[in-house]
Amino acid sequence: MSGARAPFGDPARVVPDSGVSSIVTGATSAAMAFLAVFALALSLSSGQLAQRWSDTLSQSATLRLSAPPSQIGAQTAAVLEILRTTPGVTSTRVMDIEEQRALLEPWFGPDLPLESLALPRMIEIIESPQGFDAAGLRLRLASEAPGAVLDDHTRWRRPLVQAADSLRLLAWASVVLIGGMMAAMITLAASASLASNAQVIRVLRLVGARDAFIARAFTRRFAIRAFVGAVAGTVLGIAAFALLPVAGDSGFLTGLGFAGLGWLTPLAIPPLAGAIAFLATRAAALRVLKREG
């Protein structure tokens, strides 16, 4: 191997440049890197977003109190006293009629006559980070205020966590799929380049070049092309993502995107693209050379 390197010089200069395969390799790497930026952003931020939603819901609860109009005041006072003496409850607040109107307006419109309706009394509960014993509180409420229903938002948190896990799994599966598609396209381009340079390969073999030397010539070229293309695609992906509304504080789904040192994560995409191109091209080159040898 070392003897073959001296007469031929740099392996990358031995094989003539193939314009079409080089363009395909660079364009494929750029496109896949561009998509990988978005898949990576989704995988990193989905868990953080769901955790923030879950934490927000876990710090609050809602109590709905239904009672006859003549008893609603007394039962509300009893419920507030129970909550005041419940460990883990930091504060409570009875929602007024205007707040209930705002909650119902999206479904019933702004002209709903709430004053003539027997609406339940809504009490917002803010809990400490340690939380409170929901089962014990329900038992106390059942004995002293039978019309009180406690909602600790557990049924809302669980779907959010499950959705975040599904999103994260889907994002990582997309990253793997993007890498696989990149490897497949580069393998096809490398095979086409090997086929178009069949005469050059035969000449190299006649003068004593080994298959490993020839494969290295193709491998180095395609790895560099893939790396350069991935750098361009990554830069474009980061720039495009930074301009999307989801990346700003006032955009929809605020929190989806890179944050802090997370913006450095896409910098791993070009080296990975180069490594994928190196492995895919080397495997394709050795396979084709062995078949034609």
C-alpha positions in Angstrom: 0.0 0.0 0.0 2.8 2.4 0.9 4.6 1.4 -2.3 1.5 2.3 -4.4 1.3 5.8 -2.9 4.7 7.0 -4.0 4.3 6.6 -7.8 0.7 7.9 -7.9 0.9 10.7 -5.5 -2.3 12.1 -3.9 -5.1 9.5 -4.4 -7.7 12.3 -4.9 -5.9 13.5 -8.0 -5.5 10.2 -9.7 -9.2 9.8 -10.7 -10.7 12.6 -13.0 -13.4 14.7 -11.5 -16.9 13.6 -12.4 -19.1 16.6 -12.5 -22.5 15.0 -12.3 -21.7 12.7 -9.3 -20.0 15.6 -7.5 -23.0 17.8 -8.0 -25.4 15.0 -6.8 -23.3 14.4 -3.7 -23.0 18.0 -2.7 -26.7 18.7 -3.4 -27.9 15.6 -1.6 -25.7 16.4 1.5 -27.0 20.0 1.5 -30.6 19.0 1.3 -30.4 16.3 3.9 -28.4 18.6 6.3 -31.1 21.3 5.8 -33.8 18.8 6.8 -31.7 17.4 9.7 -31.5 20.8 11.3 -35.3 20.9 11.6 -35.5 17.2 12.8 -32.8 17.9 15.4 -34.6 21.0 16.6 -37.8 19.1 17.0 -36.1 16.2 18.9 -34.3 18.6 21.3 -37.2 20.9 22.0 -40.2 18.6 22.2 -39.2 17.2 25.5 -38.4 20.6 26.9 -41.7 22.0 25.7 -43.8 19.2 27.2 -41.9 19.4 30.4 -42.7 23.1 30.7 -46.3 22.5 29.9 -46.4 19.7 32.4 -44.7 21.8 35.1 -47.2 24.6 34.5 -50.1 22.3 35.0 -48.6 20.5 37.9 -48.3 23.7 39.9 -52.1 24.4 39.7 -55.4 22.7 40.2 -59.0 23.6 39.8 -61.9 22.9 42.1 -65.5 23.0 40.9 -68.2 23.5 43.5 -71.9 22.8 42.7 -74.5 23.6 45.3 -78.0 25.2 45.6 -77.9 29.0 45.6 -78.8 29.1 49.2 -75.9 26.9 50.2 -73.2 28.0 47.7 -71.8 30.7 50.0 -71.4 28.5 53.0 -70.0 25.6 51.1 -67.5 28.0 49.4 -66.3 29.2 52.7 -66.0 25.6 54.0 -64.0 24.6 50.9 -61.7 27.6 51.3 -61.1 26.7 54.9 -60.2 23.1 53.9 -57.8 24.3 51.3 -56.2 26.8 53.7 -55.4 24.0 56.1 -54.2 21.5 53.4 -50.4 21.1 53.3 -49.0 21.9 49.9 -51.6 24.5 48.9 -50.0 27.9 48.8 -52.9 30.0 47.7 -56.5 29.8 46.4 -58.6 32.2 44.4 -62.4 32.2 43.6 -63.0 33.0 39.9 -65.4 35.8 39.4 -68.2 35.9 36.8 -66.2 37.7 34.2 -63.4 35.1 34.3 -66.0 32.3 33.8 -67.5 34.3 31.0 -64.1 34.5 29.3 -63.7 30.7 29.6 -67.1 30.0 28.1 -67.1 32.7 25.4 -65.2 30.6 22.8 -68.0 28.0 22.9 -71.2 30.0 23.6 -70.3 33.5 22.4 -70.1 36.8 24.3 -73.8 37.2 25.0 -74.3 34.2 27.2 -76.5 35.3 30.2 -74.4 33.8 33.0 -76.3 35.7 35.7 -79.4 33.6 35.0 -77.5 30.3 34.9 -76.7 28.1 37.9 -73.0 27.9 37.2 -70.7 26.1 39.6 -68.2 28.1 41.7 -64.7 27.7 40.3 -61.7 27.9 42.7 -58.1 28.1 41.4 -55.6 26.3 43.6 -51.8 27.1 43.4 -49.7 24.4 45.0 -46.1 24.3 46.2 -43.4 22.4 44.3 -43.9 19.5 46.6 -47.6 19.4 45.8 -50.5 18.2 47.9 -52.2 14.9 48.7 -55.0 14.9 46.1 -56.6 11.7 47.4 -56.7 13.0 51.0 -58.1 16.3 49.9 -60.9 14.6 47.9 -61.8 12.6 51.0 -62.1 15.8 53.1 -64.1 17.5 50.4 -66.5 14.5 50.1 -67.3 14.7 53.8 -67.7 18.5 54.2 -68.6 19.7 50.6 -70.1 16.8 48.6 -70.6 19.1 45.6 -66.9 19.8 45.2 -64.9 18.2 42.4 -61.2 18.5 42.4 -59.3 18.4 39.1 -55.5 18.2 39.6 -54.8 18.2 35.9 -53.3 14.7 35.9 -55.4 13.7 32.9 -54.0 16.8 31.0 -50.3 16.2 31.9 -50.2 12.5 30.9 -51.2 13.1 27.2 -48.7 15.9 26.9 -45.8 13.8 28.1 -46.9 10.9 25.8 -47.1 13.3 22.9 -43.7 14.7 23.7 -42.2 11.2 23.8 -43.8 10.4 20.4 -42.5 13.6 18.9 -39.0 13.0 20.1 -39.1 9.4 18.8 -40.4 10.6 15.5 -37.7 13.3 15.3 -34.9 10.9 16.0 -36.3 8.4 13.5 -36.4 11.2 10.9 -32.7 11.9 11.6 -31.8 8.3 11.1 -33.9 8.2 7.9 -32.2 11.3 6.6 -28.8 9.7 7.3 -29.9 6.5 5.5 -31.2 8.4 2.5 -28.0 10.4 2.3 -25.9 7.2 2.4 -28.1 5.6 -0.3 -27.8 8.7 -2.7 -24.1 9.0 -2.2 -23.6 5.3 -2.8 -25.5 5.6 -6.1 -23.4 8.6 -7.0 -20.2 6.8 -6.1 -21.2 3.7 -8.1 -22.0 5.9 -11.1 -18.6 7.7 -10.8 -16.8 4.3 -10.6 -18.7 3.1 -13.7 -17.8 6.3 -15.6 -14.2 5.9 -14.7 -13.9 2.2 -15.5 -11.2 2.9 -18.1 -9.1 4.9 -15.6 -9.5 2.1 -13.0 -8.2 -0.5 -15.5 -5.2 1.6 -16.3 -4.4 2.1 -12.6 -4.6 -1.6 -12.1 -2.3 -2.2 -15.0 0.4 0.0 -13.5 0.1 -1.7 -10.1 -2.4 0.4 -8.1 -4.2 -1.7 -5.5 -8.0 -1.6 -5.0 -7.6 0.0 -1.5 -5.6 2.9 -3.1 -8.3 3.4 -5.9 -11.1 3.2 -3.3 -9.4 5.8 -1.2 -9.3 8.2 -4.1 -13.0 8.0 -4.6 -13.7 7.9 -0.8 -11.8 11.1 -0.1 -13.4 13.0 -2.9 -17.0 12.1 -2.0 -16.4 12.7 1.7 -15.1 16.2 1.1 -18.0 16.9 -1.3 -20.5 15.7 1.3 -18.9 17.7 4.1 -18.9 20.9 2.1 -22.6 20.4 1.0 -23.6 19.6 4.5 -22.0 22.8 5.8 -24.0 24.8 3.3 -27.2 23.0 4.1 -26.7 23.4 7.9 -26.0 27.1 7.6 -29.1 27.6 5.5 -31.2 25.4 7.9 -30.1 27.4 10.9 -30.7 30.7 9.2 -34.2 29.6 8.0 -35.1 28.2 11.4 -34.0 31.4 13.1 -36.4 33.4 10.9 -39.4 31.2 11.6 -42.1 32.4 14.0 -41.6 29.3 16.2 -38.1 30.5 17.1 -39.2 33.8 18.6 -40.8 34.5 21.9 -43.9 35.9 20.3 -44.4 33.1 17.7 -46.8 30.2 17.8 -45.6 27.1 19.8 -43.1 29.2 21.6 -40.3 27.0 22.9 -39.9 24.9 19.8 -36.4 25.4 18.6 -32.8 25.7 19.8 -32.0 27.4 23.0 -28.7 28.4 24.5 -25.9 26.0 23.7 -28.5 24.0 21.7 -27.7 26.3 18.7 -24.3 24.6 18.6 -25.8 21.1 18.1 -26.3 21.4 14.3 -22.6 21.9 14.0 -22.3 18.1 14.4 -24.2 17.5 11.2 -21.4 18.3 8.6 -18.9 15.9 10.3 -21.5 13.2 10.5 -22.4 13.8 6.8 -18.7 13.4 5.9 -18.4 10.2 7.9 -21.6 8.8 6.3 -20.2 9.6 2.9 -16.8 8.1 3.7 -18.3 4.8 4.9 -20.9 4.6 2.1 -18.4 5.5 -0.7 -15.7 3.1 0.7 -18.2 0.2 0.9 -19.5 0.9 -2.6 -16.0 1.3 -4.1 -14.7 -1.9 -2.6 -17.8 -3.8 -3.7 -17.6 -2.5 -7.3 -13.8 -3.1 -7.5 -14.2 -6.6 -6.2 -17.0 -7.4 -8.6 -15.0 -6.1 -11.6 -11.7 -7.5 -10.5 
